[in-house]
Amino acid sequence: MANTIYDFQAANIAGKETSLADYQGKVVLIVNTASKCGFTPQFAGLETLYETYKDRGLVILGFPCNQFGAQEPGTEDQIQEFCQLNYGVKFPMFGKIDVNGKNAHPLFKYLTSEKPGILGIEAIKWNFTKFLVDKSGNPVKRYAPNTEPKDIAADIEKLL
């Protein structure tokens, strides 16, 4: 049984297995992303948050997912190119994963069990669901897909 996000690994967008323990001591915002979603413009807000707070200890981790309306059909290379060209994304992006169902990545199984959504439903409803994690690796808060990144800034400030 996992105790923190540091107990997990995931392949980064280049395919290299990465331990989330690499982010120990940082405030982490974990987001399931998609390139062809109505919420895709949130990449700009996420990058602004990252640029604003990275020197104070924030890291944003993007996890592309194709489970919602097939809105992330591309390869990892296409996803990375899209994010950099269209939104200047510099925060770490990971390989495409499932966030729901029997093939859900263990990190997302953990996050959703620790911070279920409305009415205690653990499943992620859509792209750009966000999880804020404290410097000790504990999930603190879950945000709905329509929560704009700028609206998370005050919560980030409290944890930095």
N, C-alpha and C positions, 0 to 999 in steps of 0.2 A: 504494500500500500504506500503510495507516494505521500510525502509530507509537505513538499514544496514543489514549485516549478523546476527547481534545480535537479530533481530526480529524473528529468526527461531529456531526451535527445531528439533531434530532428535534422533532416537533410536540409542544408541551406539551398538557395536557388541555384548554386553551381554544383549541387549534388554531394557536397562534403558534409558528413555527419558532424553535427555540432551539439555540444552539451549546453543546456540552458544554464548550467553552473557557471558558464563563462560570463554570465550577467549578474553574478552575485554582487550585492551591495548597491545595485542600481534599482531605480523605480522602473518597472517594465509595463508597457502598454501592448497587449497582444491583440491583434486584429485579424479576423478572417476576411480576405480581400477578394475582389474580382474586377477585371478590366472592362467588362461590358455591362455594368450595373448602373442603375439610377443613382447609386451612392458613390460611384467611382470618383467623382470630383472631390470626395473627402481625402483622397491621396494628397491633395494640395494642403489641406488643413493639417493632416497628420505630419507632413514634412515641415510645416511651419512650427508645429509643437516640438518636433524633434530638434530643429535648428535653434529654437528658443531655449530649450531646457537641456540639451545633450551635455553641455559643459557643466551642468549642475547635477548630472547623474541620471537623466532619463534616457531610456532606449525604447524604441518602438520596434516590434517584431511583426512583420506582415506574413500571413499564411494564406496564399491563394487557394481557393476552393471552387470547384465546378459543380457543387451539389444544388445550387439554387438557380433554376432557369438556364442551366448550361451557360452561365455568364463568364466563365473563365475557361474557354476552350483551348487556349494557346499552350505552347510548350513553355518550359521554364525560361528558355532564351527569349521567346516572344514576350512573355510577361515582364521580364526584367527590362527589356528594351522599351516596352510600352511605358512602364512606370518611370524610367529615367527620362525618356524623350518628352513625355506629356506632362509629367509632374515633378521632374527633378528629384525623384526619390533617392535618398542616400541612406535611409535607415535600413537595417538588415531585412532582407526578404528570404523566405524559405521556399522549398519545393511544394508543389501542389499536393494538398491533402484532403481527406474527408474530415468533416467536423461532426457529423451525425452518423448514426447507424452502426452496424457491426464492424465496419472498417474504419470507424472514426479514429483519428490519431489519439494515442493515450493521453497526450497533453490536454486535448480538448475534452476528453472524457473526464479528466480530473477537474479542469476549470468549470465545466458545467455542473459537476456534482458539488463543487465547493460554492459556486455562485449560480444557483438555478435562476431562471428568468421569472417572469410574472406567473403567479399561481403555482410556483414551485416546479414549473416545467423545465427540465434540464436541456432539452433539445435547442439548438440554435435555429432561430426563425429565418434568418437571411444573412446575406453578406454584410460585412462591416459591423458585426457584433464585436464589442470591445471589452477586454478584461484588464483592469488596473491591478498591478501586483506591487506590493511594498518591497523595500530593500532586503527583507528577509526571505523573499520568494513566496509570500502568502497572498493569494487573491483577496483583494479588498472590495472591489465593486465591479459590477457588470453593467454595461451600457447598451442600449438598444441600437440597432443599425441607423436609425434616424437621428441619433445624438451626434451633433456636430463636434469635431475634435476640439474647437475653441471652448466648448462648454465643459470640457474635462479639465481645463487648465487649472482651475481653483483646487480641484482634488489632487492634481499632480503636485502643485505647490505645497500642499499640506504634507505630502510624503517625502519631499526632497530634503 
